[in-house]
Amino acid sequence: MPKIQFKITLCDGTTCIRKQSKQIHQVLDRELEKHGLKDKVSIHLSGCLGMCAKGPVMIVNPGYAIYGSITEKDIPEIVESHLLNNKPVARLIIREDHLYNRFFRIFGDVDFFGKQMRITLRNCGIIDPENIDDYLSLRGYEALAKVLTDMTPEQVVAEVKKSGLRGRGGAGFPTGMKWEFTAKQPGPEKYVICNADEGDPGAFMDRSAIEGDPHTVIEGMIIGGYAVGSSKGIVYIRAEYPLAIKRLEKAIAAAREQGLLGKNILGSNFSYDIEIRLGAGAFVCGEETALIHSIEGSRGMPRPRPPFPAVSGLFGKPTLINNVETWANIPVIILDGGEWFSSIGTQTSKGTKVFALAGKVNNTGLVEVPMGTTLREIVFDIGGGIPNNRKFKAIQTGGPSGGMLPSEYLDTPIDYESLAKAGSIMGSGGMIVIDEDSCMVNLAKFFIEFTQDESCGKCTPCREGTKRMLEILTRITEGKGKPGDIEKLERLGAMIKKSSLCGLGQSAPNPILSTIKNFREEYEEHVSGKKCRAGVCAAMLSYTINDSCVGCGACKRICPVSAIDGVRKEKHRVDQAKCIKCGQCYQTCKFSAIDKA
Amino acid sequence: MVTPLDIIKKKRAGAVSRIISKGYLSTKRVYVGMATCEIAAGSKDVMEVFRQAMANGLTDVYLSQKGCAGRCNLEPTVEIVEEGKIPYKYGKVTPQRAKDIIDKHIKKGEVIHEWLI
């Protein structure tokens, strides 16, 4: 089959149909036929693209050329010039001045970028992050100037509320309400914090956002400071991100030099400055109260809420704390409007979400999709499916606090509520694809190992409970599971969730509980059958040599514990008592003579 | 009275002219990915090849770094953008490939299709 070179999206909304989009479709079909392009171009019809005034609208990818107000007569020209000669027809292209999706003009990568929508990552991968001029040239800091010129702090809060933006750190608290609470607290001393303490294994959204476009976070924070009446911002970022820290420092210095930070910003009465605080890399410091303690110089441990940081936060003062991704949305909401922002996404979750797609998937990477996109679209359309023809087994969202969803849940639309209903969480955006070669019990053990290690130890359920869960899981994966272990895990998990002090403990049992719920038979096989179907848990494995053995001796030479014996050119055998199940013989054998079971 | 909006517009104009004075309007613009992930995949060496070529008299090219575009499995990435044309994006670029890209694509306009994403 010839490779598809172009994807054309035709708007099939009511207005465009009224403006003859159906006839245009016919002409397009005819022209493609005429030039023999039928196999190289695919045509998609889409719902209303929201550009009714300029309809009929047609988007050609790669290149993201939006043709507007086209007529049947324009089609031959577009086909000949754009599709055949690679020269988009400039006079018909709509040039819009919105902030989102600037990316698409630069990237010619159809499948990977086709379903994405870039708001927070709009500049990531197009501008030079170390040059403030690049950011300024793309309407950078215009949102700040607009706010300082014609908006009162109340209007800014109202705009953010209107957008429906919710916290991107994981819990999904409405951002506008948080701002309103903080704004209402008596001043004058208030703090604004950017939580860049990203700690989920396999997650790198915040790091990439800061490394790719640090100024958008800074601009968001200044606007936040203006809205709540604060003059001091702090970015709490982990010390393990040296390049992100360097770029952020450089960006802050450049912004100061341009009069965008410091006293009387852009000639107004508003003064604001930002400093960077480095975290030592404790996972619990991503929790807001622990983070605040860490900035204050105390041990990073959470405390019960209320009082919420909006009332009594850093040094007992009202504090507005948001995640990197939340901040990066702010300039877009101000310039493109809260109403526009709320038109993207689902009923309860607005805008887009960035995910770090990792694990057993062809296209690993950073993706930003509108809320409501299904998990299937992310894994198979954007991610390109599972490598090596293996089967999809589960998807893990939300890192060590999230759950693992099997294939029945692939059509779950991504929003805070749907994911919670399915038994996982949105989280900060880690997304790990798991194929049939992974053992769910072992994976659950990995996550609980992590949370157990990162538990700060303040409350007993989390400190002791995760430890006991790890012990039970270790026992099961070593083939020493006892009847009743699974039920014990369920009971313990439910208790830890209910009685832990902070989000770390309350969500730590999620990976275990969701795997028990969705993959109970694997647990049962481990406990009663002493069998690991994925062949991961070493204690339940044995390697034996079958009759295909030609006696080449390759396995004997590579075995690190001399567990393989045999005469040259005769069948070898494995001494099970000596074998440590490292699997090197299995990988070395060229004759498929070693069985793993 | 001068408003903050007026000031920012002036700043933007200044920024644009500074970028242009650095050669932004050259026929080809080359972007090399330089985030932690890209650097780990070897993009610093690739960047060096382009810098060297510029120092050795490669003209009509605007060279810049950029952040992570999200294509982790294909890094390091290099993009070549020409005004009015669909951008070309190379994946898994090594210093050797970078030299070939300079010789073939940038100097002679021959796109190396098998390395494109």
Interface residues (C-beta under 8 A of the other chain):
Chain A: P62 G63 N86 K87 P88 A90 F103 R105 I106 F107 G108 D109 F112 L121 N123 C124 G125 I126 I127 D128 P129 E130 N131 I132 D133 D134 L136 S137 R139 G140 Y141 E142 L144 A145 K146 L148 T149 D150 F204 R207 S208 E211 G212 D213 Y241 L243 A244 Q258 G259 I265 L266 G267 S268 A358 N362 N363 T364 G365 L366 V367 E368
Chain B: V2 T3 P4 L5 I7 I8 K9 K11 R12 G14 A15 V16 R18 I19 Y31 G33 A35 T36 C37 I39 S64 Q65 K66 G67 C68 A69 G70 R71 C72 N73 E79 V81 G84 K85 I86 P87 Y88 K89 I117
